[in-house]
Amino acid sequence: MATIAVPPLPEDSARRKNRTFLLIVAVVVILSLSCIVAFRSIITSGITRSVDNKFGDQSLKTAVALIELHKLRYGKYPDSLRDLKFLGEWDQGVVLGVYYQPSPNRDAYYIEVERGWMGKPDLRIPPEFWKGTGYSKLLKPGGD
């Protein structure tokens, strides 16, 4: 008895499109997760510490200068960093990586750099830097 080979039925185009879509989604998810893991690994490795500290130091000093200039011009510290006026293009990026907490009557503030280049910097600011500014460590959330 002879066997007859039956050709496979062609996949319909909707099923093919669904498989292609799912494959693309899977690749995008895997690549995204890989980038996140790589980014976090780079930060935790400490390889960016020096650059984080340099960017963080510059961000802190720029933000303090802008905050103090605001106080000089308007008589009180800004409600938020969004209230700062006449920022240069680079200044706008600086204030994004800084935490700012003014006192209720806007006569003092707490400031901390949250992001240097990629990670949080470890800054050692001498007490003399804060002389003549409205900086108050007492305004730090959590009080530590």
TORLUM-633808 format. One record per residue: residue number from 1; x, z, y of N, C-alpha, C in turn; residue in three letters. Coordinates in steps of 0.1 Angstrom, whole numbers. Atoms other than C-alpha are relative to their C-alpha. Example, Ala and Ser with C-alpha at 12.3 -4.5 7.8 and 13.67 -1.06 7.14 Angstrom:
2
(1,(9,0,-12),(123,78,-45),(9,0,12),"ALA")
(2,(-9,0,-11),(137,71,-11),(-8,8,11),"SER")
//
This chain:
144
(1,(8,0,-11),(0,0,0),(9,0,12),"MET")
(2,(-8,1,-12),(14,-9,34),(-5,9,11),"ALA")
(3,(4,-9,-11),(14,15,62),(2,-7,13),"THR")
(4,(-1,7,-12),(7,3,96),(3,10,11),"ILE")
(5,(-4,-9,-10),(24,19,125),(-9,-1,12),"ALA")
(6,(10,1,-11),(0,28,153),(8,5,13),"VAL")
(7,(-7,-3,-13),(16,27,188),(-6,12,7),"PRO")
(8,(6,-12,-7),(12,60,208),(-8,-5,11),"PRO")
(9,(9,3,-11),(-16,60,233),(8,2,13),"LEU")
(10,(-7,-3,-13),(-3,56,269),(-6,12,7),"PRO")
(11,(5,-12,-7),(-5,88,289),(-7,-4,12),"GLU")
(12,(7,4,-12),(-30,86,316),(8,4,13),"ASP")
(13,(-9,-2,-11),(-15,85,351),(-3,14,7),"SER")
(14,(2,-13,-5),(-32,118,362),(8,10,-7),"ALA")
(15,(-8,-9,7),(-15,137,335),(15,-1,3),"ARG")
(16,(-14,3,-4),(18,121,344),(3,6,14),"ARG")
(17,(-1,-5,-14),(13,130,381),(1,16,-1),"LYS")
(18,(0,-14,1),(5,166,371),(14,6,-5),"ASN")
(19,(-13,-4,6),(37,169,350),(11,-1,10),"ARG")
(20,(-10,3,-10),(58,154,378),(-1,11,11),"THR")
(21,(2,-10,-10),(43,178,403),(5,14,-4),"PHE")
(22,(-5,-13,5),(49,208,381),(15,1,-1),"LEU")
(23,(-15,1,1),(85,197,375),(6,2,14),"LEU")
(24,(-5,-1,-13),(91,194,412),(-2,14,5),"ILE")
(25,(3,-14,-4),(75,228,419),(10,10,-7),"VAL")
(26,(-10,-8,7),(97,244,392),(14,-1,5),"ALA")
(27,(-14,2,-6),(129,229,406),(1,6,13),"VAL")
(28,(0,-6,-13),(120,240,441),(1,15,-1),"VAL")
(29,(0,-15,2),(113,276,429),(13,4,-5),"VAL")
(30,(-13,-3,5),(145,277,409),(11,-1,10),"ILE")
(31,(-10,2,-11),(166,264,438),(-2,11,10),"LEU")
(32,(3,-10,-10),(149,288,462),(5,14,-5),"SER")
(33,(-5,-13,5),(156,318,440),(15,1,-1),"LEU")
(34,(-14,0,1),(191,307,434),(7,2,14),"SER")
(35,(-5,-2,-14),(197,305,472),(-1,14,4),"CYS")
(36,(2,-14,-4),(183,340,477),(10,9,-7),"ILE")
(37,(-9,-8,8),(204,354,449),(14,-2,6),"VAL")
(38,(-13,3,-5),(235,337,463),(2,6,14),"ALA")
(39,(-1,-6,-14),(228,348,499),(2,15,-1),"PHE")
(40,(-1,-14,1),(223,384,488),(13,4,-6),"ARG")
(41,(-13,-3,6),(254,383,466),(12,-1,10),"SER")
(42,(-10,1,-10),(275,371,495),(0,12,10),"ILE")
(43,(1,-11,-9),(262,398,518),(5,13,-7),"ILE")
(44,(-4,-13,6),(267,427,493),(14,-1,-5),"THR")
(45,(-14,1,3),(301,414,484),(10,6,11),"SER")
(46,(-8,-5,-11),(314,425,518),(8,-11,6),"GLY")
(47,(-8,10,-5),(330,392,524),(-3,-4,15),"ILE")
(48,(4,4,-14),(311,387,557),(1,12,9),"THR")
(49,(-1,-12,-8),(317,423,569),(7,-2,14),"ARG")
(50,(-7,2,-12),(343,413,595),(-8,-8,10),"SER")
(51,(8,9,-9),(322,385,609),(-13,7,5),"VAL")
(52,(12,-8,-4),(291,407,608),(3,9,11),"ASP")
(53,(-4,-10,-10),(309,433,628),(3,-7,14),"ASN")
(54,(-3,7,-12),(321,408,654),(-13,-5,7),"LYS")
(55,(12,5,-6),(287,392,659),(-9,12,4),"PHE")
(56,(8,-12,-3),(270,426,658),(5,7,13),"GLY")
(57,(-6,-6,-12),(294,440,685),(-4,-8,12),"ASP")
(58,(4,9,-11),(287,410,707),(-15,1,3),"GLN")
(59,(14,-1,-2),(250,413,702),(-4,13,7),"SER")
(60,(2,-13,-6),(250,450,711),(4,0,14),"LEU")
(61,(-4,0,-14),(270,445,742),(-8,-9,9),"LYS")
(62,(8,10,-8),(250,415,754),(-14,6,3),"THR")
(63,(13,-6,-2),(217,433,748),(0,12,9),"ALA")
(64,(-2,-12,-10),(229,465,766),(1,-6,14),"VAL")
(65,(-2,6,-13),(240,444,795),(-13,-6,6),"ALA")
(66,(13,5,-4),(207,426,797),(-10,11,3),"LEU")
(67,(10,-11,-2),(187,458,794),(4,8,13),"ILE")
(68,(-4,-7,-12),(208,476,821),(-3,-9,12),"GLU")
(69,(3,8,-12),(204,446,844),(-15,0,3),"LEU")
(70,(15,-1,-2),(166,447,839),(-3,13,7),"HIS")
(71,(2,-13,-7),(167,484,849),(4,-1,14),"LYS")
(72,(-6,1,-14),(188,476,880),(-10,-8,8),"LEU")
(73,(9,9,-7),(163,448,890),(-14,6,2),"ARG")
(74,(14,-3,0),(130,464,882),(-2,16,0),"TYR")
(75,(1,-14,-1),(137,502,883),(-3,8,-13),"GLY")
(76,(2,-6,13),(129,509,846),(4,-9,-11),"LYS")
(77,(-4,8,12),(139,497,812),(-12,-8,-5),"TYR")
(78,(11,9,4),(118,469,797),(-8,7,-12),"PRO")
(79,(8,-5,11),(89,477,774),(5,-5,-13),"ASP")
(80,(-6,7,13),(104,453,748),(10,-10,5),"SER")
(81,(-10,10,-3),(132,429,746),(-6,-14,5),"LEU")
(82,(6,12,-5),(107,401,752),(-2,0,15),"ARG")
(83,(2,-1,-15),(103,414,788),(13,-4,8),"ASP")
(84,(-13,3,-7),(140,405,796),(-2,-14,6),"LEU")
(85,(1,13,-6),(142,376,820),(14,-7,2),"LYS")
(86,(-12,8,-3),(168,349,827),(10,0,-12),"PHE")
(87,(-9,0,12),(182,348,791),(5,-14,-1),"LEU")
(88,(-6,13,4),(206,321,782),(-4,-3,-14),"GLY")
(89,(4,4,13),(201,302,750),(6,9,-11),"GLU")
(90,(-6,-8,10),(226,323,731),(-5,14,1),"TRP")
(91,(5,-13,-2),(211,355,745),(-13,2,-8),"ASP")
(92,(12,-1,7),(178,347,728),(2,3,-15),"GLN")
(93,(-3,-3,14),(194,347,694),(6,15,-2),"GLY")
(94,(-6,-14,0),(212,380,703),(-11,10,-2),"VAL")
(95,(11,-10,0),(180,399,709),(-8,0,-12),"VAL")
(96,(8,1,13),(165,388,676),(6,10,-10),"LEU")
(97,(-6,-9,10),(190,409,657),(2,14,4),"GLY")
(98,(-2,-13,-5),(187,440,677),(-13,8,0),"VAL")
(99,(11,-9,-1),(163,470,674),(0,7,13),"TYR")
(100,(0,-6,-13),(152,484,708),(-12,9,0),"TYR")
(101,(11,-9,-2),(131,515,714),(2,8,13),"GLN")
(102,(-1,-7,-13),(125,526,750),(-8,13,-1),"PRO")
(103,(7,-13,-2),(113,561,760),(-14,-3,5),"SER")
(104,(14,3,-5),(76,564,769),(0,-3,15),"PRO")
(105,(0,3,-15),(84,565,807),(10,-10,4),"ASN")
(106,(-10,10,-2),(111,538,803),(12,4,9),"ARG")
(107,(-12,-5,-7),(139,559,817),(12,1,-10),"ASP")
(108,(-11,-1,10),(160,558,785),(-4,-9,-12),"ALA")
(109,(3,8,11),(163,538,753),(10,2,-12),"TYR")
(110,(-9,0,12),(177,536,718),(2,-15,-4),"TYR")
(111,(-2,14,4),(193,504,706),(9,0,-13),"ILE")
(112,(-8,1,12),(208,494,672),(0,-15,-4),"GLU")
(113,(-1,14,5),(221,461,658),(-4,0,-14),"VAL")
(114,(5,1,13),(202,452,627),(7,-11,-8),"GLU")
(115,(-6,11,7),(219,419,619),(12,-5,8),"ARG")
(116,(-12,6,-7),(254,406,627),(-1,-15,-3),"GLY")
(117,(1,14,3),(261,372,613),(-10,-3,-11),"TRP")
(118,(10,1,11),(244,375,579),(-5,14,-4),"MET")
(119,(4,-13,4),(242,412,572),(1,10,11),"GLY")
(120,(-1,-10,-10),(240,445,590),(14,5,3),"LYS")
(121,(-14,-4,-3),(272,454,608),(2,15,-1),"PRO")
(122,(-4,-14,0),(290,487,606),(8,2,13),"ASP")
(123,(-6,-1,-13),(298,494,643),(4,14,3),"LEU")
(124,(-5,-13,-5),(319,523,657),(1,-2,15),"ARG")
(125,(0,2,-14),(310,524,693),(5,13,7),"ILE")
(126,(-5,-12,-6),(330,549,714),(-10,6,10),"PRO")
(127,(10,-6,-9),(309,574,734),(2,-4,14),"PRO")
(128,(-2,4,-13),(325,562,766),(-8,-13,3),"GLU")
(129,(8,13,-2),(307,528,761),(-13,3,7),"PHE")
(130,(13,-3,-4),(274,545,767),(-1,7,14),"TRP")
(131,(0,-7,-13),(284,563,799),(-6,-8,11),"LYS")
(132,(7,7,-11),(262,553,828),(-12,-8,-5),"GLY")
(133,(11,8,5),(236,537,805),(-11,10,-3),"THR")
(134,(11,-8,4),(202,549,795),(-1,3,-15),"GLY")
(135,(0,-2,15),(211,551,758),(-2,14,-3),"TYR")
(136,(3,-14,5),(197,581,740),(-2,-1,-15),"SER")
(137,(1,0,15),(204,587,703),(-13,8,-4),"LYS")
(138,(12,-8,3),(174,611,704),(-12,-8,-2),"LEU")
(139,(12,9,1),(150,581,706),(1,-8,-13),"LEU")
(140,(-1,7,13),(162,568,672),(-11,5,-9),"LYS")
(141,(11,-4,9),(133,567,648),(5,8,-12),"PRO")
(142,(-4,-8,11),(136,593,621),(10,11,5),"GLY")
(143,(-8,-10,-6),(159,613,644),(14,3,-7),"GLY")
(144,(-14,-3,6),(191,610,622),(11,-7,6),"ASP")
//
